[in-house]
Amino acid sequence: MTALHDPDAIRHFQALCDACHDLAARGCHPPDLRLYADGYLHCLRRSQQLHPIPQQRLEELIDRWIMDPSSAIWPQNHDHPLYCPTP
């Protein structure tokens, strides 16, 4: 897995993970989380708050994290599938 070393990238990863976890707890499905994450990353890219290399690593890590069935996004006893293949 791609490691994040930039403190700002780590903070954005944590913020995005927390937001996705909250959205999943409210009943959002994997495509909704993907859309939210894409919007977040697009805004971050446009604002140029991160240098290009940490930005790219963050995007790769978020993509793997959302698609990973073991990422613990979903609350326990949640009946939605954890894995949602990309179209």
N, C-alpha and C positions, 0 to 999 in steps of 0.2 A: 504494500500500500504506500502511496505517496505520502511522505512526511512533510508536515508544515513546520517551518522554523521561524518564520516571520511572526512576531507577536500580534501584529494587526490582523494577519490572515487567520491566526488561531482564534482571535476574538470574533471575527466574522463567522468562522466555522461554528463556534459555540452558539452564537446568536441564531444562526440558521438552523442548527440542530434543535435548539430549544423551540423555535417557532414551528418547525415541522412536527415535533413531538406534540405540541399544543394543538396544532391543526388535526393531527391524527386522533387525538383524544376527543375532538369535537366531531369526528365522523368523516373527515376528509379521506379520500381514496388516494392511492399512489399517483395517478395522473394529476390530481390536484396539487400534491406535494411537489411533483416535478415542475409543474407550471409556476408555483410559488418560488421554488429554488431558482428556476431560470430567470424569473423577473428580478429576484434579489441580486443574482450574479450579473445580470445585464446592467442594472443600476450601479453596482459596484464598479463594473468595468468602465461605464460611461463617466463616472465621477473621478476615475483614475486615482483612487485612494491607495491602491496597492501597485507596486511595481509589476511589470508583466510576468515575471517568473513566479512570484508568489500567487498572483492572480490565476495563472494557468494551473498551478498545483492545487489551489483551492477548488477550482472548477472540476478537476479530475477527481479529487477526493469526495466532493459532494455527489458527483455522478455515481461513483461506486457505492457511497454510503446509502443513498436512496434506493438503489437497486439491490442491495445486499439483504437477503432474508434474515440475517442475524444482527441487523443494525439496531434492534430494540427501539424502533420508532414507535411501534404500536403498543398500546396498553395491554396488560394481560387479559386473556379471554376475549380478545378482539377477533371478530369473525371475518375480517377482510384479509385477502391474501397479502403477504408481505412483498411478494415479487410481482412486478408488473413489467413485462417485456416492452421494450421500446417499439413503436410502430414502424 
